[in-house]
Each structure stands twice: as structure tokens, then as C-alpha cells.
Amino acid sequence: MSCMGFLTPGQRAALAASTAAGPPLSSFASPPASEGKVRRVHALAASPKAVIRESAALAHHAPREVLEVLADDAEVGVRRCVARNEHTPAPVLRKLSRDPDPLVRGWVAANPTVPDDLLVTLATDPDPGVRAVVTWAEGWRC
């Protein structure tokens, strides 16, 4: 979640002005995933235990192909974790936005990287809980 949602409009303007002419004030990039980390995520994703596949679905280093497979998992908890992962690509979030489980769709709406047009679509979701998450998410998006 972005802390930008907790700033006042004046603070947002000051922050934008301070970074408009130069590089970001700070950067916290993770190192690239090693081959070993990627292999472990693949192994976790292939586990017969749903809780372990959930761990793979939440992994920041989960490759796109793993997230695509886990988005089709029979266990709803695994699909919810894919929807929660901020590194899940937009096409996978779009697919999950049509999931029969409203909590999956709600996690898509809560994902900080959900595309704006998808959030607009989810605003008309038949489930009131999903619509409430969209309203909440719109409150902190810049």
C-alpha cells in the first residue's frame, strides 16, 4: 500500500515539486532474483499442499508463468494470494477480476498495481464487498 494516501494535498504537491526536476529521493530496489530463488518458487508452486502454493503465489520473485498457473488453481486461497501479490502482471489481475469468488475480486481491487480501468470495472461488481474495496482503493490512489 502506498503511503501517498495518507498525505494531505499540500504535502503531495510539495513532494511532487521536490522530485519533479531530479531523481527520486530514495530507491529501495531488491536485487534480481537468483536462479535458485526462481527454482524454489517453481517447486513451491508445484506442491500438493495449498498453503505452500499460497506461499509461491505471494513471492515477490514469482515468475509470470508461475502466477499465471496459480491464477487457475482449484484452491481459492491460492487465487486470493495471486490477486494480493503486487508483482502480479495486469493480464493476470484482469483474469482474476472475473473469478467467481468475491474475495479474489476484492483482492484484485485492493492490489496497489491494479490498472485504473480495471478498478472502474470492479466498481460495478455485483458483490457489495468488492465495491466497498474499490471505494477504499480509490481513496488512496494518486
C-alpha positions as a LaTeX table, in Angstrom:
\begin{tabular}{lrrr}
\hline
Residue & $x$ (\AA) & $y$ (\AA) & $z$ (\AA) \\
\hline
Met1 & 0.00 & 0.00 & 0.00 \\
Ser2 & 1.24 & 3.45 & $-0.82$ \\
Cys3 & 1.67 & 5.97 & 1.96 \\
Met4 & 0.73 & 8.66 & $-0.57$ \\
Gly5 & $-2.89$ & 8.07 & 0.53 \\
Phe6 & $-2.05$ & 9.47 & 3.96 \\
Leu7 & $-0.63$ & 12.75 & 2.70 \\
Thr8 & $-2.60$ & 15.97 & 2.51 \\
Pro9 & $-3.00$ & 17.64 & $-0.87$ \\
Gly10 & $-0.41$ & 20.24 & 0.19 \\
Gln11 & 2.08 & 17.55 & 1.16 \\
Arg12 & 1.52 & 15.76 & $-2.16$ \\
Ala13 & 2.17 & 19.00 & $-4.04$ \\
Ala14 & 5.37 & 19.64 & $-2.06$ \\
Leu15 & 6.58 & 16.09 & $-2.69$ \\
Ala16 & 5.81 & 16.35 & $-6.41$ \\
Ala17 & 7.65 & 19.68 & $-6.63$ \\
Ser18 & 10.69 & 18.29 & $-4.80$ \\
Thr19 & 11.08 & 15.36 & $-7.19$ \\
Ala20 & 9.93 & 16.92 & $-10.47$ \\
Ala21 & 13.37 & 18.10 & $-11.54$ \\
Gly22 & 15.52 & 15.20 & $-10.43$ \\
Pro23 & 15.86 & 11.58 & $-9.48$ \\
Pro24 & 13.69 & 10.05 & $-6.76$ \\
Leu25 & 14.57 & 10.91 & $-3.20$ \\
Ser26 & 15.35 & 7.27 & $-2.49$ \\
Ser27 & 15.22 & 3.87 & $-4.10$ \\
Phe28 & 14.71 & 0.53 & $-2.44$ \\
Ala29 & 15.07 & $-1.90$ & $-5.32$ \\
Ser30 & 15.53 & $-5.53$ & $-4.43$ \\
Pro31 & 18.34 & $-7.43$ & $-6.07$ \\
Pro32 & 17.30 & $-9.51$ & $-9.06$ \\
Ala33 & 16.05 & $-12.99$ & $-8.27$ \\
Ser34 & 18.73 & $-15.63$ & $-8.45$ \\
Glu35 & 18.19 & $-18.85$ & $-10.39$ \\
Gly36 & 17.95 & $-20.66$ & $-7.08$ \\
Lys37 & 15.14 & $-18.40$ & $-5.82$ \\
Val38 & 13.19 & $-18.85$ & $-9.04$ \\
Arg39 & 13.65 & $-22.65$ & $-8.87$ \\
Arg40 & 12.37 & $-22.64$ & $-5.28$ \\
Val41 & 9.27 & $-20.66$ & $-6.26$ \\
His42 & 8.60 & $-23.14$ & $-9.07$ \\
Ala43 & 8.96 & $-26.01$ & $-6.59$ \\
Leu44 & 6.63 & $-24.32$ & $-4.09$ \\
Ala45 & 4.05 & $-23.74$ & $-6.83$ \\
Ala46 & 4.06 & $-27.45$ & $-7.68$ \\
Ser47 & 3.41 & $-28.57$ & $-4.10$ \\
Pro48 & 0.33 & $-30.70$ & $-3.41$ \\
Lys49 & $-0.29$ & $-28.56$ & $-0.31$ \\
Ala50 & $-2.36$ & $-25.44$ & $-0.96$ \\
Val51 & $-0.70$ & $-23.47$ & 1.85 \\
Ile52 & 2.68 & $-23.94$ & 0.17 \\
Arg53 & 1.29 & $-22.91$ & $-3.23$ \\
Glu54 & $-0.08$ & $-19.81$ & $-1.48$ \\
Ser55 & 3.48 & $-19.01$ & $-0.39$ \\
Ala56 & 4.61 & $-19.25$ & $-4.01$ \\
Ala57 & 1.72 & $-17.02$ & $-5.09$ \\
Leu58 & 2.81 & $-14.32$ & $-2.64$ \\
Ala59 & 6.51 & $-14.48$ & $-3.54$ \\
His60 & 7.92 & $-11.22$ & $-4.91$ \\
His61 & 10.18 & $-13.25$ & $-7.17$ \\
Ala62 & 7.40 & $-15.42$ & $-8.59$ \\
Pro63 & 7.82 & $-15.52$ & $-12.36$ \\
Arg64 & 4.90 & $-14.55$ & $-14.54$ \\
Glu65 & 4.37 & $-18.12$ & $-15.73$ \\
Val66 & 4.02 & $-19.33$ & $-12.12$ \\
Leu67 & 1.46 & $-16.63$ & $-11.32$ \\
Glu68 & $-0.47$ & $-17.48$ & $-14.49$ \\
Val69 & $-0.69$ & $-21.15$ & $-13.46$ \\
Leu70 & $-1.58$ & $-20.35$ & $-9.86$ \\
Ala71 & $-4.33$ & $-17.97$ & $-11.01$ \\
Asp72 & $-6.13$ & $-21.11$ & $-12.25$ \\
Asp73 & $-5.58$ & $-23.10$ & $-9.03$ \\
Ala74 & $-8.57$ & $-25.08$ & $-7.77$ \\
Glu75 & $-7.98$ & $-23.76$ & $-4.23$ \\
Val76 & $-9.49$ & $-20.31$ & $-3.78$ \\
Gly77 & $-6.86$ & $-19.35$ & $-1.18$ \\
Val78 & $-4.12$ & $-19.71$ & $-3.79$ \\
Arg79 & $-6.00$ & $-17.48$ & $-6.24$ \\
Arg80 & $-6.53$ & $-14.91$ & $-3.48$ \\
Cys81 & $-2.78$ & $-14.83$ & $-2.85$ \\
Val82 & $-2.05$ & $-14.30$ & $-6.55$ \\
Ala83 & $-4.51$ & $-11.38$ & $-6.53$ \\
Arg84 & $-2.74$ & $-9.90$ & $-3.45$ \\
Asn85 & 0.76 & $-10.05$ & $-4.93$ \\
Glu86 & 1.74 & $-6.57$ & $-6.09$ \\
His87 & 4.01 & $-8.14$ & $-8.71$ \\
Thr88 & 1.15 & $-9.98$ & $-10.42$ \\
Pro89 & 1.00 & $-8.71$ & $-14.01$ \\
Ala90 & $-2.06$ & $-6.80$ & $-15.20$ \\
Pro91 & $-3.29$ & $-9.56$ & $-17.56$ \\
Val92 & $-3.40$ & $-12.00$ & $-14.64$ \\
Leu93 & $-5.22$ & $-9.43$ & $-12.47$ \\
Arg94 & $-7.72$ & $-8.95$ & $-15.31$ \\
Lys95 & $-8.37$ & $-12.69$ & $-15.38$ \\
Leu96 & $-8.78$ & $-12.82$ & $-11.60$ \\
Ser97 & $-11.20$ & $-9.89$ & $-11.70$ \\
Arg98 & $-13.69$ & $-12.36$ & $-13.25$ \\
Asp99 & $-13.11$ & $-15.05$ & $-10.61$ \\
Pro100 & $-16.31$ & $-16.49$ & $-9.11$ \\
Asp101 & $-15.02$ & $-15.81$ & $-5.58$ \\
Pro102 & $-15.75$ & $-12.23$ & $-4.44$ \\
Leu103 & $-12.73$ & $-12.20$ & $-2.12$ \\
Val104 & $-10.44$ & $-12.87$ & $-5.08$ \\
Arg105 & $-12.03$ & $-9.94$ & $-6.92$ \\
Gly106 & $-11.74$ & $-7.83$ & $-3.77$ \\
Trp107 & $-8.01$ & $-8.56$ & $-3.53$ \\
Val108 & $-7.64$ & $-7.55$ & $-7.17$ \\
Ala109 & $-9.28$ & $-4.22$ & $-6.32$ \\
Ala110 & $-7.00$ & $-3.79$ & $-3.29$ \\
Asn111 & $-3.84$ & $-4.58$ & $-5.27$ \\
Pro112 & $-1.78$ & $-1.36$ & $-5.48$ \\
Thr113 & $-0.87$ & $-2.10$ & $-9.11$ \\
Val114 & $-4.39$ & $-2.75$ & $-10.40$ \\
Pro115 & $-4.91$ & $-0.81$ & $-13.65$ \\
Asp116 & $-7.27$ & 2.16 & $-13.35$ \\
Asp117 & $-9.66$ & 0.83 & $-15.98$ \\
Leu118 & $-9.96$ & $-2.47$ & $-14.14$ \\
Leu119 & $-10.75$ & $-0.65$ & $-10.92$ \\
Val120 & $-13.52$ & 1.19 & $-12.78$ \\
Thr121 & $-14.90$ & $-2.15$ & $-13.98$ \\
Leu122 & $-14.77$ & $-3.60$ & $-10.46$ \\
Ala123 & $-16.73$ & $-0.59$ & $-9.19$ \\
Thr124 & $-19.79$ & $-2.20$ & $-10.80$ \\
Asp125 & $-19.14$ & $-5.68$ & $-9.37$ \\
Pro126 & $-22.31$ & $-7.43$ & $-8.19$ \\
Asp127 & $-20.79$ & $-8.05$ & $-4.75$ \\
Pro128 & $-21.12$ & $-5.10$ & $-2.32$ \\
Gly129 & $-17.87$ & $-6.08$ & $-0.57$ \\
Val130 & $-15.90$ & $-5.76$ & $-3.81$ \\
Arg131 & $-17.49$ & $-2.38$ & $-4.50$ \\
Ala132 & $-16.55$ & $-1.26$ & $-0.96$ \\
Val133 & $-12.92$ & $-2.25$ & $-1.57$ \\
Val134 & $-12.95$ & $-0.26$ & $-4.82$ \\
Thr135 & $-14.21$ & 2.81 & $-2.93$ \\
Trp136 & $-11.45$ & 2.33 & $-0.34$ \\
Ala137 & $-8.79$ & 1.83 & $-3.04$ \\
Glu138 & $-9.87$ & 4.96 & $-4.89$ \\
Gly139 & $-9.29$ & 6.92 & $-1.69$ \\
Trp140 & $-5.55$ & 6.23 & $-1.61$ \\
Arg141 & $-4.73$ & 6.13 & $-5.33$ \\
Cys142 & $-2.95$ & 9.18 & $-6.70$ \\
\hline
\end{tabular}
